[in-house]
Amino acid sequence: MAISGGCFCGAVTYQLTGKLRDARSCHCSQCRKAFSAQASAYALLDADEFRWVQGEDLLTSYIGVQGFGLQFCKCCGSTLTGIYNGQVHGVTLGCVDGDPEIEIGLHIYVGSKAAWEALPLAESQAPFYDEAAPV
């Protein structure tokens, strides 16, 4: 089963031939800004199983410290992928089409969550960590 996804305006689309793994939600202030939400929802992938179907030329990137960054659609601003040293290493779950057959496995940086955020304690069996998850 292939996994597909794309931006809000439909100009940028991708396909993944493998499975997503290690889904997480980060509640830090940087993710709130990058995802325009109370937290991120993100899963890792194998780069060799990912390809852009259309609109790759419409992407813009923000590269932060240590080579990690995010890619956005220039037209609508959707945050689509995470990159590391120029290679896609994960996707935002909000831009995946349909059911990617994965659940959030952990919540990180809940110690710095927004004061107005209510955590989904009753709905989630995933562990919560005040900072990064232990290695």
Beta strands, then each sheet from edge to edge (+ up, - down):
strand 1: 3-6
strand 2: 13-16
strand 3: 21-26
strand 4: 42-44
strand 5: 50-54
strand 6: 59-63
strand 7: 68-73
strand 8: 79-84
strand 9: 87-92
strand 10: 106-108
sheet 1: 1+ 2- 5+
sheet 2: 6+ 7- 8+ 9- 4+ 3- 10-
end
